[in-house]
Amino acid sequence: MATYVIAPGAWLSGSALQPGMAGLSPLHPGIGGNAPLHPGIGGNAPLYPGIGGNSPLNPGIGGNSSLHPGIGRKGVLLPTFEANSPAASLAAAAARLTAAAPWHGESAEWVYDSGPTMLAEAINRSRARTVRDTDPRREPVVGPFVAARSDGTDDDEPLWRWGVEPRALAVLADLNWRFAVSDSCLWYLNKTDSSGRTVTFDESISFAAIPTNGPWYAEQIDKVLRAAVEREDRLPEILSQADGLMDFYCNLIGLPPARAPITFGMLDIAQRWATPLVMALKNQVAARRPDAASTRIVPVIETPMHGSLPSGHATIATLMARLLTELIYPQFGLAHPKALQLDRLARRIAFNRVVAGVHFPIDSRAGYALGLQLAAHFIGLADGRGQPKRFDVAMGIAREHGLGEEGEPEPLMLLRPNRSGVAESPQLGLLWRAARRELAQLGVQP
């Protein structure tokens, strides 16, 4: 909001003693005021009217008194002034007092209209008193021109000088070029030649073998209809999880994002990296939603405007569960009770979408498998342990009818890294190590 002032001598608006233009103070009204004693320009007081006033004794400029008419009126005693006369100039100057203008000059002695305005002026004045023209314009350079943030062994990394969003974009750029979607399959960069000009992509997971025949669809539709009986009990979860999942994970591990900004910033990067891959696979598979496959299915929430398989909620929920397990409980793995609870939470989030009527059980199973693969890729690139082996859909998805809410967590199948220079992401590794140090300092790790 812009701040406006008037020329010296005029009053500010908002004061009971010194109101501004058109003020209504009983003692000192502003320009255009209507006080009984000292009205402003254009006032209507019986004793001292302002410019344009109508007092019978002392009218202002432009007044209509029979004794003292104002400028421009044909009075009995005072003649009308010419347009270029000193009196006319005075009237024009008085009129300019009523026009407010932005402040562009030296600090005016006026009341500040808001906290930020006063703070800005306070900083301006303080800097003017502390930074002198005689001060050197450049201090002696010691070490790097701009020192990076000290962060353990990564204290010389320039990425820490960046803002949160530019840093996230840099990490995403390094992740995105390593993955591609084609023929309902996720591919990842696994090999390159010595020059780096020839690269080889390996298969990670494919959904081309998912059955789509009539009997199979009939069985899936029946499972969605049966799951609808749990809607009343799960509706708060279904509605809350429609637009976000992290509140559930924060509550489970007892850690709000504000306490661990590096960790949750990295988890946000993981979601932003995985989401386009899920959408690309949905587009390749082109599976119909349950309500498009059967008129008997009426979803309890709005059906998303994209494909059904794999389930995006199941994918992201599984990805978050496995990354948190690896970050917080690395020495225990899936044997830690919290790791089991994180996996159960991912499965429940996935099944809630079936209960809502927007996913088939097979969508959740495919999303769970994709989440495991993406978690393995993310962790392998973060610490250099290598990429996962190919997920066998025929063994892990097609023979199953869906994802059970209760079940044993499936381990990540990480392979040994290749010596090709593509097994680790330097930018992601930087954030991964910093997140682990952050969690250790907070005492989150057991």
Buried (B, 14 or more C-beta within 10 A) or exposed (E): EEBBBBEEEBBBBEBEEBBBBBBEBBEBBBBBBBBEEBBBBBBBBBEBBBBBBBBEEBBBBBBBBEBBBBBBBEBEEBEEBEEEEEBBEBBEEBBEBBEBEEBEEEEEEEEEBEEEBEEEBEEEEEEEEEEEEEEEEEEEEEEEEEEBEEBEEBEEBEBBEEEEEEBBBBBBEBBEEBBBBEEBBBBBBBBBEEEEEEBEBBBBBBBEEBEEEEEBBEBBBEBBBEBBEBBEEBBEBBEEBBEEBBEBBBEBBEBEBEBBEBBBBBBBBBBBBBEEBBBBBBEBBEBBBBBEBBEEBEBBBEBBEEBBBBBBBBBBBBBBBBBBBBBBBEEBEBEBEBBBBBBBBBBBBBBBBBBBBBBBBBBBBBBBBBBBBBBBBBBBBBBBBBBBBBBEBEEBBBEBBBBBBEEEBBEBEBBEBBEBEBBBBEBBBBBBBBBBBBBEEEEBBE
